[in-house]
Amino acid sequence: MGKTETVDSEMTKEEQQRLTKPVREVFAGSVSSKSVLIGSCFVNEKLDEQSDFEAAIEATGYGPYNYLLLLAIFPGTWAHIFDTTIMSYLLPSIKCDLELTLNQKGMLNAAIFIGMLCTTFLWGYLADVRGRRSFLLIGYFADTILNILSSMSQNFYTMLCLKFLCGLMISGTRAIKMTYLAEFHSTKYRAATLYWSSLFCTLGNVFLPVLAWAIIPQTWSVSLFNGAFVYNSWRIFVLVCSMPSFLAFVGLLYFPESPKFLMAQGKNEQALKIFQRMYALNTGNPPGMYPIKFLIRDTSETPVESSDGYRTVWEKIRQVSTRVKPLFSKRYCAPFFMITVLEFGSILSLITIRLWMPQLFAMIETYDFDGRDPSLGSVTVCEMISVRSVTNVTVATGPNYTAVETCVVPPIPIKVYTNSVIISICTVLGIMLAGTLVNLVGKKKLLLTTYAVAAACTIALNWASDSKLILGIIAVYITLMDISVTTIIIYMVCLMPTSLRTISVTLSSTISCLGPIIGNVLFPILLTKSCVGPFFFIAIILMSGFVLTLFVPTPPPKLL
């Protein structure tokens, strides 16, 4: 009987240990149980299942880590805007210093896009094989150095070469940045976050004309070596514009490689550590309390090849073709082609008008409304932009009054800067609205709306007779086209798998770089043939984009 009581007593102790073990494990953060803090209660769940990327990134939550990442990405978005737009504010001021002809101005405007065209695809391939972060760092650092050197340019050919090299370096960072940012966010926050990133771009468009207005009109100048080296206000402006790339480089030093890329490479342990750090910073809990302990790679992905080992040039070319081949498979070819065509048309329409906008406003603001004969009826846009600024004047010099033609930089009307600021502020508000509406109305409906309204704006612009009305139409147009470009990139990110995501975005961006080159060449040609020509040309492109968008597939709820 005593023996029986002893056995019963031992069983009772074992039963107590078994019953109390889960409670102790919750507070000890045991690996065999999942402890989730909800409010002030702990929920204990089994961790028998492995988790994919979407479950893992969702478990990290959303908070300080995501905000800090956006803060680090912020100057990088400005770097791309500054590099591609700075020339539109420089050209009126550098004509005399660099002795530019009209054709040379066009070459400087197109140089960065030609550079982007040459290397965007290469950047995408390298980012998909070697990783996102390292090439973002390389691109931003090199762009910083090249912009500093550009500020020291003393002739056209030096500036042309350096702007081309800037295009080579900055080309991949935009697409890689969007992919990198998307792969740190769950489905719930991904689209909205990418729209917020686009909002940073529009803030750059607000700040750039303000910066130009504050610096370029100044009379600062330093001359060395008997005038062989001159450093004046517009060069200081270029120097200051190199800061966003430098700040982006410094900010990204504190962030890791994309966890989605690491999982695609089979480096799940490294990815898990990143998820744990994100979870700890977002929730305030210790990393060990991160509820997911095992990761798996999605079987639907095309495996990312290892980048280790030496390869010959031919082997690397074969590897590139192998990496690109799935992009043209039956599953991905049609969506990739449609989105690329849409991006080409949107960027052509947006960048062409944006780069010509300061010049168009300068013509409109210098038009003599008071001296015009009222009997001619309402003034048209064509009539206003037919005015040309005079930059060469004849000056009488010497005892015999010899006529000498001297290059004089014409004063840029203040409204050229203020109008640019107003348009950029409207774009900021539009992007904020789009970031809120994208999850409510859907990407396709949003894209259809932007194309339809933007096409109507380009047609209506031809009959606008008031400078304020023209400003309003262009503001709506630029805002909608900015939203459309961001939506198209999000489409590409969401439709492509990890192994093809960056290379598809960058290949599409490479082809799209032809848009600004073609647009900036055709715009003045069409303008001289017929004033309404370039505006109707862009309207046709936008209406074609509207029709094509109807056939684009709806992105899946989760990243592939």
C-alpha positions as CSV (number, residue, x, y, z in Angstrom):
1,M,0.0,0.0,0.0
2,G,2.9,2.4,0.8
3,K,4.5,1.4,-2.5
4,T,1.4,2.3,-4.3
5,E,1.2,5.7,-2.6
6,T,4.9,6.4,-3.6
7,V,4.1,5.6,-7.3
8,D,1.1,7.8,-7.2
9,S,3.1,10.6,-5.6
10,E,5.8,10.4,-8.3
11,M,3.2,10.4,-11.0
12,T,1.6,13.4,-9.5
13,K,5.0,15.3,-9.6
14,E,5.5,14.3,-13.2
15,E,2.0,15.4,-14.0
16,Q,2.7,18.8,-12.3
17,Q,5.9,19.2,-14.3
18,R,4.1,18.4,-17.6
19,L,1.3,20.8,-16.8
20,T,3.5,23.7,-15.7
21,K,6.2,23.3,-18.4
22,P,4.4,25.4,-21.1
23,V,3.9,28.2,-18.6
24,R,7.7,28.3,-17.8
25,E,8.5,28.1,-21.4
26,V,6.4,31.1,-22.2
27,F,8.3,33.3,-19.8
28,A,11.7,31.7,-20.7
29,G,11.1,32.2,-24.5
30,S,11.6,28.5,-25.3
31,V,12.3,27.5,-28.9
32,S,9.7,24.7,-28.6
33,S,6.8,27.2,-28.2
34,K,5.8,30.4,-29.8
35,S,5.2,33.3,-27.4
36,V,3.2,36.2,-28.8
37,L,2.5,39.3,-26.6
38,I,-0.9,40.6,-27.3
39,G,-1.8,43.5,-25.1
40,S,-0.7,42.1,-21.7
41,C,-1.4,38.5,-22.4
42,F,0.9,35.8,-23.8
43,V,-0.4,33.4,-26.4
44,N,1.3,30.1,-26.7
45,E,1.3,28.2,-30.0
46,K,3.2,25.3,-31.5
47,L,6.0,26.0,-34.0
48,D,5.8,22.7,-36.0
49,E,5.3,24.5,-39.3
50,Q,8.0,26.3,-41.3
51,S,7.2,29.9,-42.5
52,D,7.6,31.5,-45.9
53,F,8.7,35.1,-46.5
54,E,5.3,36.6,-46.2
55,A,4.5,35.0,-42.9
56,A,8.0,35.9,-41.6
57,I,7.9,39.6,-42.6
58,E,4.4,40.0,-41.4
59,A,5.4,38.7,-38.0
60,T,8.0,41.5,-37.6
61,G,5.2,44.1,-37.5
62,Y,5.5,47.6,-38.7
63,G,7.2,50.3,-36.7
64,P,10.5,52.1,-36.0
65,Y,12.6,49.8,-38.2
66,N,10.4,50.6,-41.2
67,Y,10.5,54.3,-40.5
68,L,14.2,54.3,-40.2
69,L,14.6,52.4,-43.5
70,L,12.4,55.0,-45.2
71,L,14.5,57.7,-43.7
72,A,17.6,56.0,-45.1
73,I,16.0,55.7,-48.5
74,F,14.7,59.2,-48.5
75,P,17.9,61.0,-49.8
76,G,18.4,58.2,-52.4
77,T,15.1,59.2,-54.0
78,W,16.3,62.8,-54.2
79,A,19.5,61.7,-55.8
80,H,17.8,60.3,-58.8
81,I,15.5,63.4,-59.1
82,F,18.4,65.8,-58.8
83,D,20.6,64.0,-61.3
84,T,17.9,63.8,-64.0
85,T,16.3,67.3,-63.5
86,I,19.2,69.5,-62.5
87,M,20.1,70.4,-66.1
88,S,16.7,72.0,-66.7
89,Y,17.6,74.7,-64.2
90,L,21.3,74.9,-65.2
91,L,21.1,75.4,-68.9
92,P,20.0,79.1,-68.9
93,S,22.8,79.9,-66.6
94,I,25.7,77.9,-68.0
95,K,25.3,78.9,-71.7
96,C,28.0,81.6,-71.5
97,D,30.4,79.8,-69.2
98,L,30.5,76.6,-71.3
99,E,29.8,78.4,-74.6
100,L,26.9,76.2,-75.4
101,T,25.0,75.9,-78.7
102,L,21.3,74.8,-78.8
103,N,22.3,71.3,-79.9
104,Q,24.9,71.1,-77.1
105,K,22.1,72.0,-74.6
106,G,20.1,69.1,-75.9
107,M,23.1,66.8,-75.6
108,L,23.6,67.7,-72.0
109,N,19.9,67.1,-71.3
110,A,20.1,63.7,-72.8
111,A,23.6,62.6,-71.6
112,I,22.4,61.2,-68.3
113,F,19.6,59.2,-69.9
114,I,22.0,57.8,-72.4
115,G,24.2,56.6,-69.5
116,M,21.2,55.1,-67.8
117,L,20.3,53.3,-71.0
118,C,23.7,51.7,-71.1
119,T,23.9,50.1,-67.7
120,T,20.4,49.8,-66.1
121,F,20.0,46.2,-67.2
122,L,23.5,45.3,-66.0
123,W,22.7,46.8,-62.6
124,G,19.5,44.7,-62.4
125,Y,21.3,41.5,-63.2
126,L,24.1,42.1,-60.7
127,A,21.6,43.0,-58.0
128,D,19.6,39.8,-58.6
129,V,22.8,37.7,-58.4
130,R,25.0,39.5,-55.9
131,G,22.5,41.4,-53.8
132,R,20.6,44.7,-53.6
133,R,22.5,46.5,-50.8
134,S,26.0,46.4,-52.1
135,F,25.2,47.9,-55.5
136,L,23.1,50.6,-53.9
137,L,26.1,51.6,-51.9
138,I,28.4,51.5,-54.9
139,G,26.0,53.5,-57.1
140,Y,25.4,56.3,-54.5
141,F,29.0,56.7,-53.6
142,A,30.2,56.8,-57.2
143,D,27.4,59.3,-58.1
144,T,28.5,61.5,-55.2
145,I,32.1,61.7,-56.6
146,L,31.0,62.3,-60.2
147,N,28.6,65.2,-59.2
148,I,31.4,66.8,-57.2
149,L,33.7,66.6,-60.3
150,S,30.8,67.9,-62.5
151,S,30.7,71.1,-60.4
152,M,34.3,71.7,-61.4
153,S,33.7,71.4,-65.2
154,Q,35.1,74.2,-67.2
155,N,34.0,73.2,-70.7
156,F,31.2,71.4,-72.5
157,Y,33.0,68.1,-73.1
158,T,34.0,67.6,-69.5
159,M,30.5,68.3,-68.3
160,L,29.0,66.0,-71.0
161,C,31.3,63.1,-70.1
162,L,30.7,63.4,-66.3
163,K,26.9,63.6,-66.7
164,F,27.1,60.5,-68.9
165,L,29.0,58.7,-66.1
166,C,26.5,59.9,-63.6
167,G,23.8,58.2,-65.7
168,L,25.9,55.0,-65.6
169,M,26.0,55.0,-61.8
170,I,22.6,56.3,-60.9
171,S,20.7,54.2,-63.4
172,G,20.3,51.0,-61.3
173,T,19.8,52.6,-57.9
174,R,16.2,53.7,-58.6
175,A,15.0,50.2,-59.5
176,I,17.1,48.4,-57.0
177,K,15.9,50.8,-54.3
178,M,12.3,50.1,-55.0
179,T,12.9,46.3,-54.9
180,Y,15.0,46.6,-51.7
181,L,12.3,48.6,-50.0
182,A,9.5,46.3,-51.1
183,E,11.3,43.3,-49.7
184,F,11.3,44.7,-46.2
185,H,7.5,45.1,-46.0
186,S,4.6,42.7,-45.9
187,T,1.7,42.7,-48.3
188,K,-0.4,44.9,-46.0
189,Y,2.1,47.8,-46.1
190,R,4.1,47.2,-49.4
191,A,2.1,49.2,-51.9
192,A,1.5,52.1,-49.6
193,T,5.2,52.2,-48.6
194,L,6.3,52.4,-52.2
195,Y,3.9,55.3,-52.8
196,W,5.4,57.0,-49.7
197,S,8.8,56.5,-51.3
198,S,7.5,58.2,-54.5
199,L,6.3,61.0,-52.2
200,F,9.9,61.6,-51.3
201,C,10.7,62.0,-55.0
202,T,8.1,64.7,-55.3
203,L,9.5,66.4,-52.2
204,G,12.8,66.5,-54.1
205,N,11.0,68.2,-57.0
206,V,9.8,70.8,-54.5
207,F,13.2,71.4,-52.9
208,L,15.2,71.5,-56.1
209,P,13.8,74.7,-57.6
210,V,13.9,76.3,-54.2
211,L,17.6,75.4,-54.0
212,A,18.2,76.7,-57.5
213,W,16.4,79.9,-56.7
214,A,18.5,80.4,-53.5
215,I,21.9,79.7,-55.1
216,I,22.0,80.2,-58.9
217,P,21.1,84.0,-59.0
218,Q,23.9,84.8,-56.5
219,T,27.0,86.5,-57.7
220,W,29.4,84.2,-55.9
221,S,32.5,83.5,-57.9
222,V,36.1,82.4,-57.4
223,S,38.6,82.6,-60.2
224,L,42.0,80.9,-60.2
225,F,45.0,80.6,-62.6
226,N,44.1,83.8,-64.5
227,G,40.5,82.7,-65.1
228,A,41.4,79.1,-66.2
229,F,39.4,77.8,-63.3
230,V,36.2,79.5,-62.3
231,Y,33.9,78.3,-59.5
232,N,30.7,80.3,-59.3
233,S,27.1,80.0,-58.1
234,W,25.8,77.4,-60.5
235,R,28.8,75.2,-59.8
236,I,28.1,75.5,-56.0
237,F,24.5,74.5,-56.9
238,V,25.8,71.3,-58.5
239,L,28.0,70.6,-55.5
240,V,25.1,70.9,-53.1
241,C,23.1,68.6,-55.3
242,S,25.6,65.8,-54.7
243,M,24.6,65.6,-51.0
244,P,21.6,63.3,-51.4
245,S,23.7,60.5,-52.9
246,F,26.2,60.9,-50.1
247,L,23.5,60.8,-47.4
248,A,21.9,57.7,-49.0
249,F,25.3,56.0,-49.0
250,V,25.8,56.7,-45.3
251,G,22.3,55.8,-44.4
252,L,22.3,52.3,-46.1
253,L,25.6,51.4,-44.3
254,Y,23.4,50.7,-41.2
255,F,21.0,48.4,-42.9
256,P,21.4,44.7,-44.0
257,E,20.9,42.8,-47.2
258,S,17.3,42.2,-48.3
259,P,15.9,39.2,-46.3
260,K,13.9,38.1,-49.3
261,F,17.0,37.9,-51.4
262,L,18.8,36.0,-48.7
263,M,16.0,33.5,-48.5
264,A,16.1,33.1,-52.3
265,Q,19.8,32.3,-52.0
266,G,19.1,29.7,-49.3
267,K,20.7,31.8,-46.5
268,N,17.7,31.4,-44.2
269,E,19.8,31.8,-41.0
270,Q,21.0,35.2,-42.0
271,A,17.4,36.2,-43.1
272,L,16.0,35.0,-39.7
273,K,18.5,37.2,-37.8
274,I,17.3,40.2,-39.8
275,F,13.7,39.3,-39.1
276,Q,14.5,39.1,-35.4
277,R,16.2,42.5,-35.4
278,M,13.2,44.0,-37.2
279,Y,10.8,42.4,-34.7
280,A,12.8,43.6,-31.7
281,L,12.9,47.2,-32.9
282,N,9.3,47.3,-34.0
283,T,7.8,45.7,-30.9
284,G,10.4,46.4,-28.2
285,N,10.5,42.7,-27.3
286,P,13.8,40.7,-27.2
287,P,14.8,39.1,-30.6
288,G,14.4,35.6,-29.0
289,M,10.7,36.2,-28.7
290,Y,10.3,36.5,-32.5
291,P,7.6,33.8,-33.0
292,I,9.0,32.2,-36.2
293,K,12.0,29.9,-35.8
294,F,12.3,28.2,-39.2
295,L,12.2,29.6,-42.8
296,I,11.6,28.0,-46.1
297,R,12.2,29.2,-49.7
298,D,9.1,29.5,-51.9
299,T,9.0,26.6,-54.3
300,S,7.4,28.7,-56.9
301,E,10.6,30.8,-57.3
302,T,13.2,30.4,-60.0
303,P,16.3,29.5,-57.9
304,V,18.9,32.3,-57.7
305,E,22.2,31.0,-58.8
306,S,25.2,31.2,-56.5
307,S,27.6,34.0,-57.3
308,D,30.6,32.2,-55.8
309,G,33.4,30.9,-57.9
310,Y,35.3,32.2,-61.0
311,R,33.6,32.3,-64.3
312,T,34.9,33.2,-67.8
313,V,33.3,36.0,-69.8
314,W,31.4,33.5,-71.9
315,E,30.2,31.7,-68.8
316,K,28.9,35.0,-67.4
317,I,27.1,35.8,-70.7
318,R,25.5,32.4,-70.6
319,Q,24.5,33.0,-67.0
320,V,22.9,36.3,-67.9
321,S,20.9,34.6,-70.7
322,T,19.9,31.8,-68.3
323,R,18.8,34.4,-65.7
324,V,16.8,36.4,-68.3
325,K,15.3,33.4,-70.1
326,P,12.5,32.8,-67.5
327,L,11.4,36.4,-68.0
328,F,10.3,35.5,-71.6
329,S,8.5,32.4,-70.6
330,K,4.8,32.1,-71.2
331,R,4.0,33.0,-67.6
332,Y,5.9,36.3,-67.4
333,C,6.5,37.5,-71.0
334,A,3.1,39.1,-71.7
335,P,2.9,41.0,-68.3
336,F,6.5,42.1,-68.7
337,F,6.0,43.4,-72.2
338,M,2.8,45.3,-71.4
339,I,4.3,46.9,-68.3
340,T,7.4,47.9,-70.1
341,V,5.4,49.6,-72.9
342,L,3.4,51.4,-70.3
343,E,6.5,52.6,-68.4
344,F,8.1,53.7,-71.7
345,G,5.1,55.9,-72.6
346,S,4.7,57.3,-69.1
347,I,8.3,58.2,-68.6
348,L,8.5,59.8,-72.1
349,S,5.4,61.9,-71.3
350,L,6.5,62.8,-67.8
351,I,10.2,63.6,-68.3
352,T,9.7,65.5,-71.6
353,I,7.3,67.9,-70.2
354,R,9.1,68.2,-66.9
355,L,12.5,69.1,-68.5
356,W,10.9,71.6,-70.9
357,M,8.7,73.1,-68.2
358,P,11.1,75.7,-66.9
359,Q,11.8,76.9,-70.5
360,L,8.0,77.0,-71.3
361,F,7.3,79.0,-68.2
362,A,10.1,81.4,-69.0
363,M,8.5,82.0,-72.4
364,I,5.1,82.4,-71.0
365,E,6.2,84.8,-68.2
366,T,8.1,87.0,-70.6
367,Y,5.2,87.3,-73.0
368,D,4.0,90.9,-73.4
369,F,0.3,90.6,-72.5
370,D,-0.2,94.4,-72.3
371,G,1.3,95.1,-75.7
372,R,-0.9,92.6,-77.5
373,D,-3.7,93.8,-79.7
374,P,-7.0,92.8,-77.9
375,S,-8.7,92.6,-81.3
376,L,-6.8,89.4,-82.0
377,G,-8.9,87.6,-79.5
378,S,-7.7,85.4,-76.6
379,V,-4.0,84.6,-76.5
380,T,-3.1,81.0,-77.1
381,V,-0.3,78.9,-75.6
382,C,1.3,78.7,-79.1
383,E,1.5,82.4,-79.3
384,M,3.0,82.7,-75.8
385,I,5.7,80.1,-76.3
386,S,6.8,81.6,-79.6
387,V,8.8,84.3,-77.7
388,R,12.5,83.6,-77.6
389,S,14.9,84.9,-75.1
390,V,17.9,86.9,-76.4
391,T,21.2,85.8,-74.9
392,N,23.6,87.6,-77.3
393,V,23.8,91.4,-77.4
394,T,25.9,93.7,-79.5
395,V,28.1,96.1,-77.5
396,A,30.0,99.1,-79.0
397,T,33.6,99.1,-77.7
398,G,36.8,101.0,-78.5
399,P,37.4,104.5,-79.9
400,N,36.1,103.4,-83.3
401,Y,33.0,101.8,-81.7
402,T,33.7,98.3,-83.0
403,A,30.6,96.1,-82.6
404,V,31.4,93.0,-80.5
405,E,28.8,90.3,-79.8
406,T,28.9,89.5,-76.1
407,C,27.1,86.5,-74.4
408,V,24.8,87.7,-71.7
409,V,22.9,85.3,-69.4
410,P,19.2,86.5,-69.4
411,P,17.6,86.9,-66.0
412,I,15.3,84.0,-65.2
413,P,11.8,85.1,-64.1
414,I,11.1,84.3,-60.5
415,K,7.9,82.7,-61.5
416,V,9.8,79.9,-63.3
417,Y,11.0,78.8,-59.8
418,T,7.7,79.5,-57.9
419,N,5.7,77.7,-60.6
420,S,7.9,74.7,-60.3
421,V,7.5,74.7,-56.5
422,I,3.7,74.9,-56.8
423,I,3.6,72.0,-59.3
424,S,5.8,69.9,-57.0
425,I,3.6,70.6,-53.9
426,C,0.6,69.5,-55.9
427,T,2.4,66.4,-56.8
428,V,3.2,65.7,-53.1
429,L,-0.5,66.0,-52.2
430,G,-1.4,63.8,-55.2
431,I,1.1,61.1,-54.2
432,M,-0.2,61.2,-50.6
433,L,-3.8,60.7,-51.8
434,A,-2.7,57.9,-54.1
435,G,-0.9,56.1,-51.3
436,T,-4.1,56.2,-49.3
437,L,-6.4,55.2,-52.2
438,V,-4.3,52.5,-53.8
439,N,-5.5,49.7,-51.4
440,L,-9.1,51.0,-51.7
441,V,-9.6,51.4,-55.5
442,G,-6.8,49.0,-56.7
443,K,-3.8,49.6,-58.8
444,K,-5.5,49.1,-62.2
445,K,-8.3,51.6,-61.6
446,L,-5.8,54.2,-60.3
447,L,-3.6,53.8,-63.4
448,L,-6.6,54.0,-65.8
449,T,-7.7,57.2,-64.1
450,T,-4.3,58.8,-64.3
451,Y,-4.0,58.1,-68.0
452,A,-7.4,59.4,-68.9
453,V,-7.2,62.6,-67.0
454,A,-3.6,63.3,-68.1
455,A,-4.5,62.9,-71.8
456,A,-7.3,65.3,-71.3
457,C,-4.9,67.8,-69.7
458,T,-2.5,67.7,-72.7
459,I,-5.3,68.4,-75.1
460,A,-6.9,71.2,-73.0
461,L,-3.5,72.9,-72.7
462,N,-3.6,74.0,-76.3
463,W,-6.7,76.2,-75.6
464,A,-5.6,77.6,-72.2
465,S,-5.3,81.4,-72.5
466,D,-4.3,82.4,-69.0
467,S,-0.9,81.7,-67.3
468,K,-2.6,80.6,-64.1
469,L,-4.8,78.2,-65.9
470,I,-1.8,76.8,-67.8
471,L,0.0,76.4,-64.4
472,G,-3.0,74.4,-63.0
473,I,-3.2,72.1,-66.1
474,I,0.5,71.3,-66.0
475,A,0.3,70.8,-62.2
476,V,-2.5,68.2,-62.6
477,Y,-0.6,66.6,-65.5
478,I,2.7,66.2,-63.7
479,T,1.0,64.9,-60.6
480,L,-0.9,62.2,-62.4
481,M,2.1,61.1,-64.5
482,D,4.2,60.8,-61.3
483,I,1.5,58.6,-59.8
484,S,1.3,56.5,-63.0
485,V,5.1,55.8,-63.1
486,T,5.1,54.7,-59.4
487,T,2.0,52.4,-60.0
488,I,3.7,50.8,-63.0
489,I,6.8,50.0,-61.1
490,I,4.7,48.5,-58.2
491,Y,3.0,46.4,-60.9
492,M,6.3,45.0,-62.0
493,V,7.5,44.4,-58.4
494,C,4.3,42.5,-57.5
495,L,4.0,40.4,-60.7
496,M,7.6,39.1,-60.8
497,P,9.2,36.5,-58.6
498,T,12.2,37.4,-56.4
499,S,14.8,35.9,-58.8
500,L,13.5,38.1,-61.7
501,R,12.1,41.1,-59.8
502,T,15.1,43.5,-59.9
503,I,16.2,42.4,-63.4
504,S,12.7,42.8,-64.8
505,V,12.4,46.3,-63.2
506,T,15.8,47.4,-64.4
507,L,15.3,45.9,-67.9
508,S,12.0,47.8,-68.2
509,S,13.8,50.9,-66.9
510,T,16.5,50.5,-69.5
511,I,14.0,50.4,-72.3
512,S,12.1,53.3,-70.8
513,C,15.3,55.4,-70.8
514,L,14.7,55.7,-74.5
515,G,11.6,57.6,-73.8
516,P,13.2,60.9,-72.4
517,I,15.8,60.7,-75.2
518,I,13.2,60.4,-77.9
519,G,10.9,62.9,-76.3
520,N,13.5,65.6,-75.9
521,V,14.6,65.2,-79.5
522,L,11.1,65.2,-81.0
523,F,9.6,67.9,-78.8
524,P,11.5,70.9,-80.3
525,I,11.2,69.4,-83.8
526,L,7.4,69.0,-83.5
527,L,7.2,72.4,-81.8
528,T,8.8,74.2,-84.8
529,K,6.5,72.3,-87.3
530,S,3.3,72.8,-85.4
531,C,2.8,74.2,-81.9
532,V,0.1,71.7,-81.0
533,G,2.1,68.8,-82.4
534,P,4.1,67.8,-79.3
535,F,1.0,68.0,-77.1
536,F,-1.1,65.9,-79.3
537,F,1.8,63.4,-79.7
538,I,1.9,63.0,-75.9
539,A,-1.9,62.7,-75.7
540,I,-1.9,59.8,-78.2
541,I,0.7,58.0,-76.1
542,L,-1.4,58.4,-73.0
543,M,-4.6,57.2,-74.6
544,S,-2.7,54.2,-75.9
545,G,-1.5,53.5,-72.4
546,F,-5.1,53.6,-71.1
547,V,-6.2,50.9,-73.6
548,L,-3.2,48.7,-72.8
549,T,-3.8,49.0,-69.1
550,L,-7.1,47.2,-69.6
551,F,-5.3,44.0,-70.5
552,V,-2.7,44.1,-67.7
553,P,-3.3,41.3,-65.1
554,T,-4.1,42.1,-61.6
555,P,-1.2,41.7,-59.2
556,P,-1.4,38.8,-56.7
557,P,-2.0,39.6,-53.0
558,K,1.5,38.2,-52.1
559,L,4.9,38.6,-53.6
560,L,5.8,35.7,-55.9
